[in-house]
Amino acid sequence: MSNKLNSKLSLPVIISILLHGILIIALGYKFVSDTGENYGSINGNSIDAIMIDPSVMTEQYQRQLQTQVNQQKADQKTQELLDKQIKELAEKAEAEKAAAEKAAAEKAAAEKAAAEKAAAEKAAAEKAAAEKAAAEKAAAEKAAAEKAAAEKAAAEKAAAEKAAAEKAAAEKAAAEKAAAEKAAAEKAAAEKAAAEKAAAEKAAAEKAAAEKAAAEKAAAEKAAAEKAAAEKAAAEKAAAEKAAAEKAAAEKAAAEKAAAEKAAAEKKAKQKAEQAKKDKALNDLLGGLTSGTPSSGGAASRKGVSDGELDKYKSLVQNAISNKFINPPNVYRGKTCELQIQIAPDGLLLNVTSKGGDADLCREALAATKLAAIPKPASSLYNEVKTMNIEFQPK
């Protein structure tokens, strides 16, 4: 609120300052006009001069200052009066506001008291109505209960009398029926006892005969089973001994065959090693004529070998490997293995390696090549086949 009052008071102050400024400017302009109007003039050969009294200027300036001071005092009084009026208005507004709030509070309290009184009266009326309705309902329920009890007692009495009559009739009928059933039961029991006795005697006789026959049959079956078990055990024992003998014989034959094959392979390897040794000595003796060293006659020898002869010899080598190759049906169909074979002049295998292809096929092909009897090449063909590559494919 103080900011609002300051903003209201600043406007008159600003207006007062502006008016004072305009008044000062106007007075200064008038002063200059009055003093400079006949200050000097040129009339032919002479100039008139006007003398200004400084005391007059001082007095006039003091009058202006006094006027400004009086104006400021008047503005200050006006401002004080305005502040006083504003303060009185604010106090009056506060008093009116407090009175309005007090009246509103008294009105709210009166309305609240009236509402509470109305609610209490309403609750009392509802309670009285509820008590009246409950009393009426209790009276109605009591009358209905008494009526129902009377009707129930009459119905129970009639039912009891009816039940007693029905019970007496039923007991009489039951006694007569029981007597008849007892006589029939005694007769039936006597007949049943006689029939059961005859049946028991017959069953005992049949049971004794059946037990005797079953005992005889069981004894015969037991004897037959014991005999069959003994024969079966003897047959199984004989079969086991025969199988063991055959297995031992087969193992012995297999061991002998393996030993013979091993000895033959060792003998062949020894022969090949000896032949290789001999060939090497022969090559050394002849100065490498059968080796792969280039010579003037080497080119002529190659010229004398046709591609047909070379292919034919490689085909013979493939057949020799295939003869030792065990190819299960369709296992290696469509698969190949490239073999590099080194042989002596008489066809003795010096070395064999795989250069690519199916790994499983190459493993089996290497084993078959080591067992194969590679044919001896012609002397003119040896330089071309002593180290040869074979594209092996099982047949």
LOSEFI-264247 format. One line per field, with one value per residue (C-alpha): residue number from 1; residue in three letters; z, x, y. Coordinates in nm, 2 decimals, decimal comma, padded with zeros to 4 digits. Layout:
BEGIN
seq [NUM  ...]
type [ALA  ...]
zz [Z  ...]
xx [X  ...]
yy [Y  ...]
END
This chain:
BEGIN
seq [1  2  3  4  5  6  7  8  9  10  11  12  13  14  15  16  17  18  19  20  21  22  23  24  25  26  27  28  29  30  31  32  33  34  35  36  37  38  39  40  41  42  43  44  45  46  47  48  49  50  51  52  53  54  55  56  57  58  59  60  61  62  63  64  65  66  67  68  69  70  71  72  73  74  75  76  77  78  79  80  81  82  83  84  85  86  87  88  89  90  91  92  93  94  95  96  97  98  99  100  101  102  103  104  105  106  107  108  109  110  111  112  113  114  115  116  117  118  119  120  121  122  123  124  125  126  127  128  129  130  131  132  133  134  135  136  137  138  139  140  141  142  143  144  145  146  147  148  149  150  151  152  153  154  155  156  157  158  159  160  161  162  163  164  165  166  167  168  169  170  171  172  173  174  175  176  177  178  179  180  181  182  183  184  185  186  187  188  189  190  191  192  193  194  195  196  197  198  199  200  201  202  203  204  205  206  207  208  209  210  211  212  213  214  215  216  217  218  219  220  221  222  223  224  225  226  227  228  229  230  231  232  233  234  235  236  237  238  239  240  241  242  243  244  245  246  247  248  249  250  251  252  253  254  255  256  257  258  259  260  261  262  263  264  265  266  267  268  269  270  271  272  273  274  275  276  277  278  279  280  281  282  283  284  285  286  287  288  289  290  291  292  293  294  295  296  297  298  299  300  301  302  303  304  305  306  307  308  309  310  311  312  313  314  315  316  317  318  319  320  321  322  323  324  325  326  327  328  329  330  331  332  333  334  335  336  337  338  339  340  341  342  343  344  345  346  347  348  349  350  351  352  353  354  355  356  357  358  359  360  361  362  363  364  365  366  367  368  369  370  371  372  373  374  375  376  377  378  379  380  381  382  383  384  385  386  387  388  389  390  391  392  393  394  395]
type [MET  SER  ASN  LYS  LEU  ASN  SER  LYS  LEU  SER  LEU  PRO  VAL  ILE  ILE  SER  ILE  LEU  LEU  HIS  GLY  ILE  LEU  ILE  ILE  ALA  LEU  GLY  TYR  LYS  PHE  VAL  SER  ASP  THR  GLY  GLU  ASN  TYR  GLY  SER  ILE  ASN  GLY  ASN  SER  ILE  ASP  ALA  ILE  MET  ILE  ASP  PRO  SER  VAL  MET  THR  GLU  GLN  TYR  GLN  ARG  GLN  LEU  GLN  THR  GLN  VAL  ASN  GLN  GLN  LYS  ALA  ASP  GLN  LYS  THR  GLN  GLU  LEU  LEU  ASP  LYS  GLN  ILE  LYS  GLU  LEU  ALA  GLU  LYS  ALA  GLU  ALA  GLU  LYS  ALA  ALA  ALA  GLU  LYS  ALA  ALA  ALA  GLU  LYS  ALA  ALA  ALA  GLU  LYS  ALA  ALA  ALA  GLU  LYS  ALA  ALA  ALA  GLU  LYS  ALA  ALA  ALA  GLU  LYS  ALA  ALA  ALA  GLU  LYS  ALA  ALA  ALA  GLU  LYS  ALA  ALA  ALA  GLU  LYS  ALA  ALA  ALA  GLU  LYS  ALA  ALA  ALA  GLU  LYS  ALA  ALA  ALA  GLU  LYS  ALA  ALA  ALA  GLU  LYS  ALA  ALA  ALA  GLU  LYS  ALA  ALA  ALA  GLU  LYS  ALA  ALA  ALA  GLU  LYS  ALA  ALA  ALA  GLU  LYS  ALA  ALA  ALA  GLU  LYS  ALA  ALA  ALA  GLU  LYS  ALA  ALA  ALA  GLU  LYS  ALA  ALA  ALA  GLU  LYS  ALA  ALA  ALA  GLU  LYS  ALA  ALA  ALA  GLU  LYS  ALA  ALA  ALA  GLU  LYS  ALA  ALA  ALA  GLU  LYS  ALA  ALA  ALA  GLU  LYS  ALA  ALA  ALA  GLU  LYS  ALA  ALA  ALA  GLU  LYS  ALA  ALA  ALA  GLU  LYS  ALA  ALA  ALA  GLU  LYS  ALA  ALA  ALA  GLU  LYS  ALA  ALA  ALA  GLU  LYS  ALA  ALA  ALA  GLU  LYS  ALA  ALA  ALA  GLU  LYS  LYS  ALA  LYS  GLN  LYS  ALA  GLU  GLN  ALA  LYS  LYS  ASP  LYS  ALA  LEU  ASN  ASP  LEU  LEU  GLY  GLY  LEU  THR  SER  GLY  THR  PRO  SER  SER  GLY  GLY  ALA  ALA  SER  ARG  LYS  GLY  VAL  SER  ASP  GLY  GLU  LEU  ASP  LYS  TYR  LYS  SER  LEU  VAL  GLN  ASN  ALA  ILE  SER  ASN  LYS  PHE  ILE  ASN  PRO  PRO  ASN  VAL  TYR  ARG  GLY  LYS  THR  CYS  GLU  LEU  GLN  ILE  GLN  ILE  ALA  PRO  ASP  GLY  LEU  LEU  LEU  ASN  VAL  THR  SER  LYS  GLY  GLY  ASP  ALA  ASP  LEU  CYS  ARG  GLU  ALA  LEU  ALA  ALA  THR  LYS  LEU  ALA  ALA  ILE  PRO  LYS  PRO  ALA  SER  SER  LEU  TYR  ASN  GLU  VAL  LYS  THR  MET  ASN  ILE  GLU  PHE  GLN  PRO  LYS]
zz [00,00  00,07  -00,29  -00,41  -00,20  -00,31  -00,68  -00,61  -00,44  -00,69  -00,97  -00,80  -00,71  -01,07  -01,19  -00,94  -01,04  -01,41  -01,34  -01,13  -01,42  -01,67  -01,44  -01,39  -01,77  -01,83  -01,57  -01,71  -02,06  -01,94  -01,75  -02,06  -02,27  -02,04  -01,98  -02,34  -02,52  -02,52  -02,43  -02,72  -03,06  -03,35  -03,45  -03,70  -03,50  -03,15  -02,93  -02,64  -02,33  -02,05  -01,70  -01,49  -01,12  -00,96  -00,65  -00,87  -01,02  -00,67  -00,54  -00,84  -00,80  -00,43  -00,51  -00,75  -00,49  -00,24  -00,49  -00,54  -00,17  -00,11  -00,40  -00,25  00,09  -00,06  -00,25  00,08  00,26  -00,02  -00,01  00,37  00,34  00,07  00,29  00,58  00,36  00,22  00,57  00,69  00,39  00,46  00,83  00,73  00,48  00,75  00,99  00,73  00,64  01,00  01,05  00,74  00,85  01,20  01,04  00,81  01,10  01,31  01,01  00,95  01,33  01,31  01,00  01,16  01,47  01,27  01,06  01,37  01,53  01,21  01,19  01,56  01,50  01,19  01,37  01,66  01,41  01,23  01,55  01,67  01,33  01,35  01,70  01,60  01,29  01,50  01,76  01,49  01,32  01,65  01,72  01,37  01,40  01,75  01,61  01,31  01,54  01,77  01,47  01,32  01,66  01,69  01,34  01,39  01,72  01,54  01,25  01,48  01,68  01,37  01,24  01,57  01,57  01,21  01,27  01,57  01,37  01,08  01,33  01,49  01,15  01,04  01,35  01,31  00,94  01,03  01,30  01,06  00,79  01,04  01,15  00,79  00,70  01,00  00,91  00,55  00,67  00,90  00,62  00,37  00,63  00,68  00,31  00,26  00,54  00,38  00,04  00,18  00,36  00,04  -00,16  00,11  00,11  -00,28  -00,28  -00,03  -00,24  -00,56  -00,38  -00,25  -00,60  -00,75  -00,49  -00,56  -00,93  -00,89  -00,67  -00,92  -01,20  -01,01  -00,93  -01,30  -01,41  -01,15  -01,27  -01,63  -01,55  -01,36  -01,65  -01,90  -01,69  -01,66  -02,03  -02,10  -01,87  -02,03  -02,37  -02,27  -02,11  -02,42  -02,65  -02,43  -02,43  -02,81  -02,85  -02,63  -02,83  -03,16  -03,03  -02,91  -03,25  -03,43  -03,22  -03,27  -03,65  -03,65  -03,45  -03,68  -03,99  -03,84  -03,76  -04,10  -04,27  -04,05  -04,13  -04,50  -04,48  -04,29  -04,54  -04,83  -04,67  -04,60  -04,97  -05,08  -04,85  -04,98  -05,34  -05,28  -05,13  -05,43  -05,67  -05,49  -05,51  -05,88  -05,93  -05,75  -05,95  -06,28  -06,19  -06,15  -06,49  -06,33  -06,11  -06,18  -06,26  -06,59  -06,87  -07,24  -07,28  -07,04  -07,28  -07,55  -07,32  -07,23  -07,60  -07,65  -07,39  -07,51  -07,30  -07,37  -07,22  -06,91  -06,86  -06,91  -06,64  -06,39  -06,46  -06,37  -06,05  -05,96  -06,03  -05,80  -05,52  -05,58  -05,54  -05,18  -05,11  -04,90  -05,01  -04,82  -05,04  -05,12  -04,84  -05,06  -05,37  -05,55  -05,33  -05,44  -05,30  -05,46  -05,38  -05,45  -05,50  -05,51  -05,65  -05,73  -06,09  -06,01  -05,88  -05,51  -05,31  -05,15  -05,01  -05,05  -04,92  -04,96  -05,13  -05,08  -05,09  -04,85  -04,52  -04,45  -04,81  -04,81  -04,49  -04,64  -04,98  -04,81  -04,63  -04,95  -05,15  -04,89  -04,94  -05,32  -05,57  -05,80  -06,14  -06,26  -06,51  -06,84  -06,82  -07,06  -06,85  -06,50  -06,50  -06,56  -06,29  -06,02  -05,85  -05,98  -05,87  -05,88  -05,86  -05,67  -05,68  -05,55  -05,80]
xx [00,00  00,29  00,41  00,07  00,06  00,41  00,31  00,00  00,20  00,49  00,25  00,16  00,52  00,63  00,35  00,45  00,82  00,73  00,50  00,78  01,03  00,79  00,73  01,10  01,16  00,87  01,00  01,35  01,23  01,02  01,32  01,54  01,27  01,21  01,58  01,70  01,42  01,58  01,93  02,10  02,02  02,21  02,07  02,32  02,63  02,53  02,45  02,21  02,30  02,07  02,21  02,07  02,06  02,20  01,99  01,68  01,80  01,87  01,54  01,36  01,55  01,47  01,10  01,12  01,29  01,03  00,76  00,92  00,95  00,59  00,48  00,68  00,53  00,18  00,26  00,39  00,08  -00,13  00,07  00,03  -00,34  -00,35  -00,16  -00,39  -00,70  -00,55  -00,47  -00,82  -00,96  -00,74  -00,84  -01,21  -01,17  -01,00  -01,28  -01,55  -01,37  -01,35  -01,72  -01,80  -01,60  -01,76  -02,11  -02,02  -01,89  -02,21  -02,42  -02,23  -02,26  -02,64  -02,67  -02,47  -02,68  -03,00  -02,87  -02,77  -03,11  -03,28  -03,06  -03,14  -03,51  -03,49  -03,30  -03,55  -03,84  -03,67  -03,59  -03,95  -04,08  -03,83  -03,94  -04,30  -04,24  -04,04  -04,32  -04,58  -04,35  -04,30  -04,67  -04,74  -04,47  -04,60  -04,95  -04,82  -04,61  -04,90  -05,12  -04,85  -04,80  -05,17  -05,19  -04,88  -05,02  -05,34  -05,15  -04,92  -05,21  -05,39  -05,07  -05,00  -05,35  -05,31  -04,97  -05,09  -05,37  -05,13  -04,88  -05,14  -05,25  -04,89  -04,79  -05,09  -05,00  -04,63  -04,71  -04,92  -04,65  -04,38  -04,57  -04,62  -04,25  -04,13  -04,32  -04,20  -03,84  -03,85  -03,97  -03,72  -03,44  -03,52  -03,52  -03,20  -03,02  -03,11  -03,00  -02,68  -02,60  -02,64  -02,44  -02,17  -02,14  -02,13  -01,87  -01,65  -01,65  -01,58  -01,31  -01,13  -01,14  -01,01  -00,74  -00,62  -00,62  -00,44  -00,18  -00,12  -00,10  00,13  00,36  00,37  00,43  00,70  00,88  00,85  00,97  01,27  01,35  01,32  01,52  01,80  01,79  01,79  02,09  02,28  02,21  02,30  02,62  02,71  02,63  02,84  03,13  03,10  03,07  03,38  03,57  03,47  03,55  03,89  03,96  03,84  04,06  04,35  04,30  04,26  04,58  04,76  04,63  04,72  05,07  05,11  04,99  05,22  05,51  05,43  05,40  05,73  05,90  05,76  05,87  06,21  06,23  06,13  06,38  06,65  06,55  06,55  06,89  07,00  06,84  07,01  07,35  07,28  07,19  07,50  07,70  07,56  07,60  07,23  07,11  06,79  06,74  06,55  06,86  06,83  07,05  07,08  06,92  06,64  06,45  06,49  06,36  06,05  05,99  05,98  05,70  05,34  05,06  04,87  05,15  05,16  04,78  04,79  05,05  04,86  04,55  04,74  04,85  04,49  04,37  04,65  04,53  04,16  04,24  04,35  04,09  03,79  03,49  03,17  02,86  02,81  03,03  03,28  03,07  03,16  03,46  03,82  04,17  04,49  04,78  05,15  05,34  05,72  05,84  06,16  06,25  06,11  05,78  05,86  05,67  05,91  05,66  05,30  05,12  04,79  04,77  04,40  04,05  03,82  04,01  03,84  03,90  04,26  04,32  04,19  04,36  04,70  04,66  04,55  04,85  05,09  04,95  04,92  05,16  05,25  05,36  05,71  05,73  05,92  06,27  06,18  05,87  06,04  06,15  05,79  05,63  05,89  05,70  05,35  05,01  04,71  04,35  04,21  03,84  03,69  03,52]
yy [00,00  00,23  00,19  00,28  00,60  00,69  00,66  00,88  01,14  01,15  01,27  01,60  01,66  01,61  01,83  02,10  02,09  02,12  02,42  02,58  02,53  02,68  02,98  03,04  03,02  03,27  03,51  03,50  03,56  03,85  03,99  03,97  04,13  04,42  04,50  04,46  04,63  04,98  04,86  05,04  05,18  05,34  05,69  05,83  05,92  05,84  05,53  05,55  05,34  05,22  05,17  04,87  04,90  04,58  04,63  04,61  04,28  04,14  04,25  04,10  03,77  03,76  03,81  03,51  03,30  03,40  03,31  02,97  02,91  03,01  02,78  02,49  02,55  02,56  02,24  02,08  02,18  02,05  01,72  01,70  01,76  01,50  01,25  01,32  01,26  00,94  00,83  00,91  00,73  00,42  00,42  00,45  00,17  -00,05  00,03  -00,05  -00,37  -00,47  -00,39  -00,59  -00,88  -00,87  -00,85  -01,14  -01,35  -01,27  -01,36  -01,69  -01,77  -01,70  -01,91  -02,19  -02,18  -02,18  -02,48  -02,67  -02,60  -02,72  -03,03  -03,11  -03,06  -03,28  -03,55  -03,54  -03,57  -03,86  -04,03  -04,00  -04,13  -04,42  -04,51  -04,49  -04,71  -04,96  -04,98  -05,03  -05,30  -05,48  -05,48  -05,62  -05,88  -05,98  -06,02  -06,22  -06,44  -06,51  -06,59  -06,82  -06,99  -07,06  -07,19  -07,40  -07,55  -07,64  -07,79  -07,98  -08,12  -08,24  -08,39  -08,56  -08,71  -08,82  -08,96  -09,16  -09,31  -09,39  -09,53  -09,76  -09,88  -09,93  -10,11  -10,35  -10,41  -10,45  -10,70  -10,91  -10,88  -10,97  -11,28  -11,39  -11,31  -11,50  -11,80  -11,78  -11,71  -12,01  -12,23  -12,09  -12,12  -12,48  -12,54  -12,34  -12,53  -12,86  -12,74  -12,59  -12,91  -13,11  -12,86  -12,85  -13,23  -13,23  -12,94  -13,12  -13,43  -13,24  -13,03  -13,34  -13,50  -13,17  -13,13  -13,49  -13,43  -13,10  -13,25  -13,53  -13,28  -13,05  -13,33  -13,44  -13,07  -13,02  -13,34  -13,23  -12,88  -13,01  -13,24  -12,96  -12,72  -12,98  -13,05  -12,67  -12,61  -12,89  -12,76  -12,40  -12,52  -12,72  -12,42  -12,19  -12,43  -12,45  -12,08  -12,02  -12,28  -12,12  -11,77  -11,89  -12,06  -11,74  -11,52  -11,75  -11,76  -11,37  -11,33  -11,57  -11,39  -11,05  -11,18  -11,33  -11,00  -10,80  -11,03  -11,01  -10,63  -10,60  -10,84  -10,63  -10,31  -10,46  -10,57  -10,22  -10,06  -10,29  -10,23  -09,85  -09,89  -10,08  -09,82  -09,54  -09,72  -09,78  -09,41  -09,31  -09,55  -09,43  -09,07  -08,99  -09,12  -09,25  -08,94  -08,63  -08,41  -08,24  -08,36  -08,33  -08,67  -08,59  -08,37  -08,63  -08,90  -08,68  -08,63  -09,00  -09,04  -08,97  -08,84  -09,16  -09,38  -09,15  -09,16  -09,54  -09,59  -09,36  -09,56  -09,88  -09,71  -09,61  -09,97  -10,10  -09,86  -09,94  -10,31  -10,25  -09,98  -10,09  -09,88  -09,92  -09,87  -09,50  -09,37  -09,19  -09,14  -08,82  -08,75  -08,73  -08,71  -08,59  -08,82  -08,74  -09,07  -09,13  -09,46  -09,64  -09,75  -10,10  -09,95  -09,98  -09,71  -09,47  -09,21  -09,10  -08,79  -08,62  -08,28  -08,21  -08,36  -08,53  -08,60  -08,94  -09,06  -08,94  -09,14  -09,46  -09,39  -09,35  -09,68  -09,85  -09,70  -09,84  -10,19  -10,16  -10,34  -10,05  -10,17  -10,11  -09,82  -09,84  -09,70  -09,42  -09,33  -09,33  -08,97  -08,86  -09,08  -09,11  -08,83  -08,82  -08,67  -08,91  -08,78  -09,08  -09,15  -09,48  -09,70]
END
